[in-house]
Amino acid sequence: MTAWEQVLDELVRARGRALVRYATLLTGDEREGEDLVQDALVRCFSQGRPLREPAAAEAYVRRAVLTIFLDGHRRRTRWTAVRHLLARDDSSADHGPASTARLDVQTALLTLRPRLRACVVLRFYDDLTVPEIARRLEISDGTVKRYLFDAIGQLESLLGPMPDAHTLDIQLVPTGVTR
């Protein structure tokens, strides 16, 4: 087995499920998430890049997942804008309003625009800072802050208010322990 094959094998065995969960949060569908990870792995390991460390390979694959997701959304958006010029609209399915009785985080994430969703996933799932998110998405820190503000507002309107830092401290720090 060559070095890159060993890295790929180790990455898929050790971090494969985490990569799929990450992609699933972006796409909203586990099968699409699996396809997205597969595409990213092919893109990363078929080009002969020197990925010799599993941790570096995982970061590279995560970046590829995010890029492929955003590119795919752009492509679908462009197609939707011109599809009516090429074919007749044959969507006859009536999609009534979604049931608001029970919304989970994944469903709520699907309501966000892709850039907002990417910012939320990078901030709260990958636990990246605002500057790190800005670098990954190649946008300014201020834009990331605005996206997160807008996204959290939309998510709170669907899921209820997020607990603030004080509430989290109360839940996470045992009684009698001070910081």
ZIBELMO-V300605 format. One record per backbone hydrogen bond with DSSP energy under -1.0 kcal/mol. NH is the residue of the N-H (numbers start at 1). CO is the residue of the C=O. If there is no record, write none. Layout:
# ZIBELMO-V300605
NH|CO  NH|CO
This chain:
# ZIBELMO-V300605
6|2  7|3  8|4  9|5  10|6  11|7  12|8  13|9  14|10  15|11  16|12  19|15  20|16  21|17  22|18  23|19  24|20  25|21  26|22  27|23  28|24  33|29  34|30  35|31  36|32  37|33  38|34  39|35  40|36  41|37  42|38  43|39  44|40  45|41  46|42  51|49  52|50  57|53  58|54  59|55  60|56  61|57  62|58  63|59  64|60  65|61  66|62  67|63  68|64  69|65  70|66  71|67  72|68  73|69  74|70  75|71  76|72  77|73  78|74  79|75  80|76  81|77  82|78  83|79  85|82  86|83  87|83  92|90  96|94  108|104  109|105  110|106  111|108  112|109  117|113  118|114  119|115  120|116  121|117  122|118  123|119  124|120  125|121  126|121  128|122  133|129  134|130  135|131  136|132  137|133  138|134  139|134  144|140  145|141  146|142  147|143  148|144  149|145  150|146  151|147  152|148  153|149  154|150  155|151  156|152  157|153  158|154  159|155  160|156  168|164  169|165  170|166  171|167  172|168  173|169  177|174
